[in-house]
Amino acid sequence: MNEGIGTPVWFQIGPVAVHETVVATWGIMLVLTLVCALSTRKMSIQPGKWQTIVEGIVLALENTIANADPVNARKLLPLIGTFWIFLPIANLLGVVPGFHSPTRDLSVTTALALIVFVSVHLYGLRQSGMAYFRHYIKPSPILLPFHIISEFTRTIALAIRLFGNIMSLEMAALLILLVAGFLAPVPILMLHIIEALVQAYIFGMLALIYVAGAMQQVPASSSQT
């Protein structure tokens, strides 16, 4: 049965239908939460293999963020790092037989884009206070409507870009398999994996650029006045 957001309904809680997208998204969140909790439960000065791997991943994420904003890398790590961990898993879930990537659902990508939209302003306000809003009237107050429109259009583009790429990727893989059978499953699988990772990186990088840009709108000296 398909209803609502267009994905199969797995079960219902009273009148509320719980769709596959919701189950997959919350399943990924639960697994990541458990992994993070277990990984950080017994931290040691002399790390073992698993702690070394986890620390290496965190350092790699922080260094990547630092390439775009070295001053605020530590502040941006929780948000951007979460995107770069969650999105590859969500995008690659479609490789598993019987599952679909939750990011092929526009409702999921819209929610992620809204998180970026809200985070941009929260980080900007935290960094610069109310002076953050000055950039909307620079270099001229006449540009205020255009700045506001650009905020919404880039959020919509962020949601549609991820949704469109993952949806088209799964559709293309399905069509090729229907035509060619299983004669070329490995190249298709590799294409899916590479594209899923690239789209996760692009989404996280765009979020990083937007948030870092908001934090740099007003010099630090201005935010302290």
N, C-alpha and C positions, 0 to 999 in steps of 0.2 A: 504494500500500500504506500503510495506517495501522496503527501499533502504538505501544506505549509511551505516550507522552504525548498521543497522539491527533492528531498532525500528520503530514503526509507525510514519508516517509523519502527523503532525497535521495541518500544513498550509505551504504555500510557500510565500516568499517575492521575487517576480521576479523569478530568476533562483535558489534562495537559498531555500532549503527545511529545514523547522524547525521540528525536530524530537521530539518525546515524551520526550526523555531524556533531551533535552535542555529546554523544557517547564517546566518539573518537577524540574530541577536543579535551574533554574532562579526563579521559583515560590517559592521554599524553601528559596533562598537567599532574595527575596523580603519580604517574611513574617518575616524572622529573622531580617532584617533591620528595618522594621516598628515596630516590637516588641521592639527592642533595643532603637530605637528613642523615642518611647512613654514611655518606662520604665525609661529613663534617662532625660526626659524633665523637670520633677519637682521633683528633688531630695531634700530631707529634712533632717535636723539634727535629727528630730524625725520621723523615717520612719513609713509609713503605712504598711499594710499587704503585698501589692504587692512589695514595695521596699525591705521589709525584705526578701521576697522570692528570689528576684533577687540578693541581696547582699549575701544571703546564698549560692546560686549557684556559684557565683563568688569566694567566699571564699573557698568553697569546691574544686573547680577546682584549685585554687592557692595552697591549702594545698596538694593536690594530686601531683602537679608538684614539690612542695617543697620537697616531699619525695625522689624524684630522684635528684633534683638539688636545694638545699635550697638557694644558693647564687644568682642564676639567675631566680628564680621562677617568679618574677614580669616581667622580660623581656620576658620570654617564654609564659606567660599567654595569650596574644592576639592570637598567632599562635596555640598553643595546645588547648587552650580553645575553639577556633573556630572549630577545628576538632571535639572535644568532644561534641559540640552542633549541628553542621551540620550533622555529620555522623549518629547519632542515628535516626534523623528525616529522612534522605535520605534512610537509610537501612529499616526503618519501613514503608515507604510509600507503599511498596508492600502489606502490610496488608489491605490497603484501597481498596475496590472493584473498579475495573476499572483502577487502577494505578499499575505501576511497579517501583521498587526501581531504581533510576538512577545509583546507584553503582553496578547494575548488568551489566552495560555497561562498557566495557574495556576502552573506551575513557575517561570516567569520572574518573575511578580509576587511569588511567595513568596520567591524569592532576593533580590529588591529589598527586600522588607520585612525579611528577616533582616539585610541590610546595615544598615538603619536601626536594628534592634534592637541589634546589636553596637555600632554607632557611638554610640548613646546612652550606653552604659556606658563605652566607651573614652574619649569626650570628657569624661564626668563624672568618671572616675577621673583623667584627665590634669589636669583643672582643680582638683579638690579632694582628690585622694588617696583613702585609705580612708574619709575622712570623708564621702565621697559616699553611702555606704550608710546613713548616719544617717536619710535622709529616708524610708526604708522603715519606720521605727518611730516616725514622727511623725504626728500628735500623741500617739499611743499605740502601744505594741508590739502591742496586740491587732489593729491594722490591717495587720500584716505580711502575712498571707495575701491580703488584698484588694489590697494594692499589687502583690504578685507576680502575682496573677491578672490585674490590669489591664494589666501589661506584656505578657502573652501575648495577651490578647484584642485589644488595640489593634494588635498586630503582625498577627494574623490578619485583623482588619478592614481594615488597610492593604493587605494582599495581595488580599483578596476584592473590595474596592471597585474597585481599578484593573482587575482581571481582569473583573469583572462588567460594568463600564461599557463597556470596549472590546469585549468579546464581544457584548454586547447591541447596541452601536452597529453593529457589522459585520453582525449578524443582521438588524437592522431595515432597514439599507440594502439588504441582499440581498433581503429580502421585498418591499420597496417596488419595487425594480427588477423583480422577477419579476411583480408585479401590474401596475405602470404602464409596464413596458418602459423605454424611454429618453426618455419624455415629460418627466420631471422630474429629470434627472441632476444639473444644476447646484445646485439647492437641497439635494439629498441630499449632494452632495460638500461644499458649504459647511458643512452641519450636522456632517458627519464631521470636517472640519478644526477647526471651533470647539470641538466637544466633546473632540477629542483634545488640543488645547492646554489646555483647561480642566482636564482630568483630570491632565495632566502638572504643571500649576501646583499643583493641590490636593495631589498626592502630595508634591511638593517642599516645599510650605508646611507640611504636617503633619510631614514629617521635620525641617524646621527648628524647628518648635515643640517637638517631642520632644527634640531634641538640645540646643537652647538652654535648655530647661527643666532638663535634667540638669546643664548647666554652671552654672546659677544656684541649685542646691539648697543649696549651702553658700557663705557669703561668702568672698571671696578671702582675708581675714585668717585664716579658719579653716583654709584649705588650706595656709597657710604655717607653722602651728604644729606 
